[in-house]
């Protein structure tokens, strides 16, 4: 029987690329989105037209009850759940920490930290019961090394790394693997505010002298959920062209 994966924030960017990658490898995919309904439907149409199986589900993963319903809907849709990819996230504009407002801080941590905790907490009972499951969280290279004018984002993404490591220890004996992927500069709408000069400077700063594509991250995520990665857990994997080593 096909395996199934729930990917949060799969309407565009890295999440959408992950949905397409899993589907190409025979997985059934739940495509979660918040606001981009048309884009989520387009991802699902592409998968279903190619003979795969995808279901769009709207939910705000920063809200506990919505995250719980999202997981329950995913389990019901495909008769179980084998993997959860916590990809949904937001970033703030670059700014000094002293300019970050209370609301900005709270909304960032809601999306990027609560938005990992709630779906994971909802999915764990299923994974524990079946004594298997894969969780992949998406952090950032800034969560590994910290970025100037990205203090709040770095702190939130650092929390995701610590969450991943601790959870891997806690649920390893239940046959559940938990890993974290830290993208570098990936060309998605999240970086849409950067000028072509900024992007060129970032490219030149990158040892491989190229910027990342959503597919680069997506393939790593899918690998971590595959049987080939059966002995990998609690790891933090950079997909960043060598920007952070
Ligand atoms: P993106 O293109 O901006 O897409 C973000 C996705 O997250 C969208 O599908 C969005 O849904 C969803 N989302 C946001 N808040 C949500 C919520 N509360 N509930 C449900 N879905 C929500 O971003 P991306 O570049 O693909 O980034 C994906 C992940 O990689 C994020 O965690 C980001 O922090 C991380 N990352 C990205 C980069 C990069 O360079 N792009 C680098 C490092 C880390 P809707 O559009 O439907 O609202």
Boltz pocket constraint, residues with backbone or C-beta under 6 A from the ligand:
constraints:
  - pocket:
      binder: B
      contacts: [[A, 8], [A, 9], [A, 10], [A, 11], [A, 12], [A, 13], [A, 14], [A, 15], [A, 32], [A, 33], [A, 34], [A, 35], [A, 36], [A, 37], [A, 59], [A, 60], [A, 61], [A, 62], [A, 86], [A, 87], [A, 88], [A, 89], [A, 90], [A, 91], [A, 111], [A, 115], [A, 138], [A, 139], [A, 140], [A, 141], [A, 182], [A, 183], [A, 184], [A, 185], [A, 186], [A, 187], [A, 188], [A, 189], [A, 190], [A, 191]]
      max_distance: 6.0
